[in-house]
Amino acid sequence: MKPKIIYFIVAEENTNKIYKHNFLLIKDLSKKFDYIYILNLFNLRLFSKKKFKFKEKINEKLYVINFNDNSEFKNFAQKKKIVAIFIMGKDPSYFNIHYQINKFNIKLIMIMNQSQIGNKMTADINLKHLFSAYKNYFIKGFYHIFRLMTLLNIFPKISLLFQSDLEIKKFVENSRSKKIEKYLPFLKLSYFDEVITVNSIYFDKMHFFLKDLKDKSENKKKIIYVDTHFDHPDRLSREGKVDINKQNQFYENLSIFLKKISNIYDMPVKIAKHPSNQSNHDFYKSFEISKIDTDQEIYDSEIVIYTLSSAVLNAVILRKKIINVQSKLLGDYLGNINRRYVESLRLVSFNIDKKNDLNKTKLDLDLNKSKLNYNNYINFKLIADGANLSCKKISEVIISKFFKEKTF
């Protein structure tokens, strides 16, 4: 009997983050498949310098294969049945990869179970940052060309989409292309053939976190600030280099606000610094920096404060008291995402550019009232599929859809 193999198709300089971000899914796939191959097509990108020429063994079941050019990928793919989880960009640097994949009968699967508020598929046009946002225009500005290529069957479509956001699932299933396909199914206009509801990755993470937690009676008398660095790469790509004076002012305002919250609640504030944030700003010397996982810190805290971070969705699932921090110094892009989180979750939010006179009794009432608003976000975006773990459901559906034998 041939070994049962599932693939990931990616284009990454560092494939470790693929394993890290999909750890729970890969763990479950390992129980149902003989081998898992991460096919790294980074060298097939346009404008890419070739760096990888080796096969890497992660463990007894997981391998990474890096292809040097189109011919190497062709030799590998042309005689294989490939069902692959597809993690790929859509800007012109990835166009050759999409074109090469479309030459073979590869079944592509996409997983969108982050349920966070993030980037649009198309470019943000802002006259104020017209010339500094060239990176964003390159990354997002060619989406309609990409979509045209899929309509013309030059680029591949997605056989199966796993989606945790019911609003997006409804949008896809009621799109214009889907409506046309109902009457003219041979046209195959939709980018996604089928959409299946799964719970968010945050539900999975909290499930295993709480299951593995040895001491669930931890003292929660502390406040955690979930950090997002001021010069976030997504901001830089749209607005250019940040002003150092604005950065200093932001951190000064933030420090004042956090200390004020700390004083009225008589609790220490810890900073959960983002792993990619290498800033040594003096702000970080004024507070204790967490040395443990952010999920643990959120669980162990009574109040969670943040500007914008998807990690706050863990706090939503745990129904924590959440305080949002706003500032015009964050810029248009980060400020917009900040605003959308506040509106979607109806959070208590403070503008730290202004003086805030805080009253503990009123703030507690507002925070407890705000927690009642989490239900809609939880039911439609985070836990829309009952008690089903997404990692388990995804692996089971893949087998039922694409492999004859069932092992569950």
Solvent accessible surface area in square Angstrom, and as a share of the most:
residue,aa,sasa,rsa
1,M,224,1.00
2,K,180,0.76
3,P,70,0.44
4,K,20,0.09
5,I,38,0.19
6,I,0,0.00
7,Y,5,0.02
8,F,0,0.00
9,I,0,0.00
10,V,0,0.00
11,A,6,0.05
12,E,31,0.14
13,E,100,0.45
14,N,81,0.42
15,T,16,0.09
16,N,93,0.48
17,K,91,0.39
18,I,6,0.03
19,Y,66,0.25
20,K,137,0.58
21,H,121,0.54
22,N,26,0.13
23,F,91,0.38
24,L,26,0.13
25,L,11,0.06
26,I,5,0.03
27,K,107,0.45
28,D,13,0.07
29,L,0,0.00
30,S,30,0.20
31,K,147,0.62
32,K,28,0.12
33,F,3,0.01
34,D,63,0.33
35,Y,76,0.29
36,I,0,0.00
37,Y,33,0.13
38,I,1,0.00
39,L,0,0.00
40,N,2,0.01
41,L,0,0.00
42,F,13,0.05
43,N,7,0.04
44,L,6,0.03
45,R,64,0.23
46,L,76,0.38
47,F,166,0.69
48,S,29,0.18
49,K,162,0.69
50,K,114,0.48
51,K,114,0.48
52,F,30,0.12
53,K,153,0.65
54,F,103,0.43
55,K,120,0.51
56,E,62,0.28
57,K,110,0.47
58,I,63,0.32
59,N,66,0.34
60,E,127,0.57
61,K,71,0.30
62,L,1,0.01
63,Y,36,0.14
64,V,2,0.01
65,I,23,0.12
66,N,11,0.06
67,F,8,0.03
68,N,29,0.15
69,D,50,0.26
70,N,57,0.29
71,S,61,0.39
72,E,73,0.33
73,F,1,0.00
74,K,105,0.45
75,N,103,0.53
76,F,36,0.15
77,A,2,0.02
78,Q,83,0.37
79,K,181,0.77
80,K,91,0.39
81,K,133,0.56
82,I,2,0.01
83,V,1,0.01
84,A,0,0.00
85,I,1,0.01
86,F,6,0.02
87,I,58,0.30
88,M,25,0.11
89,G,25,0.24
90,K,38,0.16
91,D,10,0.05
92,P,16,0.10
93,S,4,0.02
94,Y,35,0.13
95,F,30,0.13
96,N,28,0.14
97,I,0,0.00
98,H,2,0.01
99,Y,102,0.39
100,Q,13,0.06
101,I,1,0.01
102,N,53,0.27
103,K,110,0.47
104,F,36,0.15
105,N,125,0.64
106,I,20,0.10
107,K,81,0.34
108,L,1,0.00
109,I,0,0.00
110,M,22,0.10
111,I,38,0.19
112,M,76,0.34
113,N,11,0.06
114,Q,80,0.36
115,S,13,0.08
116,Q,83,0.37
117,I,23,0.12
118,G,24,0.23
119,N,69,0.35
120,K,109,0.46
121,M,88,0.39
122,T,46,0.27
123,A,18,0.14
124,D,46,0.24
125,I,125,0.64
126,N,49,0.25
127,L,147,0.73
128,K,143,0.61
129,H,30,0.14
130,L,70,0.35
131,F,178,0.74
132,S,41,0.26
133,A,3,0.02
134,Y,141,0.54
135,K,110,0.47
136,N,2,0.01
137,Y,47,0.18
138,F,77,0.32
139,I,83,0.42
140,K,32,0.13
141,G,43,0.42
142,F,74,0.31
143,Y,46,0.18
144,H,128,0.57
145,I,78,0.40
146,F,1,0.00
147,R,43,0.16
148,L,93,0.46
149,M,51,0.23
150,T,0,0.00
151,L,68,0.34
152,L,104,0.52
153,N,94,0.48
154,I,64,0.32
155,F,6,0.03
156,P,14,0.09
157,K,34,0.14
158,I,0,0.00
159,S,24,0.15
160,L,2,0.01
161,L,1,0.00
162,F,0,0.00
163,Q,3,0.01
164,S,0,0.00
165,D,8,0.04
166,L,54,0.27
167,E,100,0.45
168,I,71,0.36
169,K,37,0.16
170,K,138,0.59
171,F,150,0.62
172,V,16,0.09
173,E,67,0.30
174,N,77,0.39
175,S,26,0.17
176,R,198,0.72
177,S,21,0.14
178,K,31,0.13
179,K,109,0.46
180,I,65,0.33
181,E,27,0.12
182,K,149,0.63
183,Y,182,0.69
184,L,78,0.39
185,P,81,0.51
186,F,150,0.62
187,L,69,0.34
188,K,115,0.49
189,L,38,0.19
190,S,4,0.03
191,Y,17,0.06
192,F,27,0.11
193,D,73,0.38
194,E,67,0.30
195,V,12,0.07
196,I,27,0.13
197,T,23,0.14
198,V,0,0.00
199,N,0,0.00
200,S,0,0.00
201,I,25,0.13
202,Y,10,0.04
203,F,31,0.13
204,D,0,0.00
205,K,69,0.29
206,M,4,0.02
207,H,74,0.33
208,F,53,0.22
209,F,38,0.16
210,L,55,0.28
211,K,139,0.59
212,D,102,0.53
213,L,27,0.13
214,K,201,0.85
215,D,76,0.40
216,K,111,0.47
217,S,96,0.62
218,E,69,0.31
219,N,106,0.54
220,K,58,0.25
221,K,123,0.52
222,K,31,0.13
223,I,0,0.00
224,I,1,0.00
225,Y,1,0.00
226,V,6,0.03
227,D,3,0.01
228,T,12,0.07
229,H,14,0.06
230,F,0,0.00
231,D,50,0.26
232,H,47,0.21
233,P,82,0.52
234,D,46,0.24
235,R,15,0.05
236,L,66,0.33
237,S,14,0.09
238,R,17,0.06
239,E,23,0.10
240,G,14,0.13
241,K,194,0.82
242,V,26,0.15
243,D,63,0.33
244,I,105,0.53
245,N,106,0.55
246,K,101,0.43
247,Q,20,0.09
248,N,66,0.34
249,Q,79,0.35
250,F,1,0.00
251,Y,4,0.02
252,E,97,0.44
253,N,21,0.11
254,L,0,0.00
255,S,16,0.11
256,I,98,0.50
257,F,6,0.02
258,L,0,0.00
259,K,95,0.40
260,K,58,0.24
261,I,0,0.00
262,S,24,0.15
263,N,116,0.59
264,I,47,0.24
265,Y,14,0.05
266,D,130,0.67
267,M,14,0.06
268,P,81,0.51
269,V,10,0.06
270,K,27,0.11
271,I,0,0.00
272,A,5,0.04
273,K,56,0.24
274,H,80,0.36
275,P,105,0.66
276,S,65,0.42
277,N,7,0.03
278,Q,144,0.64
279,S,26,0.17
280,N,130,0.67
281,H,41,0.18
282,D,94,0.49
283,F,7,0.03
284,Y,14,0.05
285,K,152,0.64
286,S,60,0.38
287,F,26,0.11
288,E,105,0.47
289,I,51,0.26
290,S,18,0.11
291,K,189,0.80
292,I,87,0.44
293,D,90,0.47
294,T,37,0.21
295,D,17,0.09
296,Q,41,0.18
297,E,0,0.00
298,I,0,0.00
299,Y,21,0.08
300,D,6,0.03
301,S,0,0.00
302,E,43,0.19
303,I,0,0.00
304,V,0,0.00
305,I,0,0.00
306,Y,0,0.00
307,T,0,0.00
308,L,14,0.07
309,S,20,0.13
310,S,36,0.23
311,A,21,0.16
312,V,0,0.00
313,L,0,0.00
314,N,1,0.01
315,A,0,0.00
316,V,0,0.00
317,I,30,0.15
318,L,40,0.20
319,R,109,0.40
320,K,21,0.09
321,K,31,0.13
322,I,1,0.00
323,I,0,0.00
324,N,0,0.00
325,V,0,0.00
326,Q,63,0.28
327,S,9,0.06
328,K,167,0.71
329,L,21,0.10
330,L,2,0.01
331,G,17,0.17
332,D,62,0.32
333,Y,23,0.09
334,L,2,0.01
335,G,25,0.24
336,N,57,0.29
337,I,12,0.06
338,N,3,0.01
339,R,112,0.41
340,R,79,0.29
341,Y,4,0.01
342,V,22,0.12
343,E,103,0.46
344,S,47,0.30
345,L,0,0.00
346,R,160,0.58
347,L,14,0.07
348,V,22,0.12
349,S,33,0.21
350,F,39,0.16
351,N,49,0.25
352,I,9,0.04
353,D,47,0.24
354,K,138,0.59
355,K,171,0.73
356,N,25,0.13
357,D,125,0.65
358,L,31,0.16
359,N,90,0.46
360,K,88,0.37
361,T,96,0.56
362,K,127,0.54
363,L,7,0.03
364,D,28,0.14
365,L,119,0.59
366,D,49,0.25
367,L,0,0.00
368,N,67,0.34
369,K,142,0.60
370,S,5,0.03
371,K,53,0.22
372,L,135,0.67
373,N,33,0.17
374,Y,0,0.00
375,N,67,0.35
376,N,90,0.46
377,Y,4,0.01
378,I,8,0.04
379,N,84,0.43
380,F,92,0.38
381,K,33,0.14
382,L,0,0.00
383,I,45,0.23
384,A,24,0.19
385,D,24,0.12
386,G,50,0.48
387,A,91,0.71
388,N,74,0.38
389,L,28,0.14
390,S,2,0.01
391,C,5,0.03
392,K,96,0.41
393,K,47,0.20
394,I,2,0.01
395,S,0,0.00
396,E,35,0.16
397,V,22,0.13
398,I,0,0.00
399,I,0,0.00
400,S,50,0.32
401,K,99,0.42
402,F,37,0.15
403,F,24,0.10
404,K,194,0.82
405,E,78,0.35
406,K,130,0.55
407,T,80,0.47
408,F,116,0.48
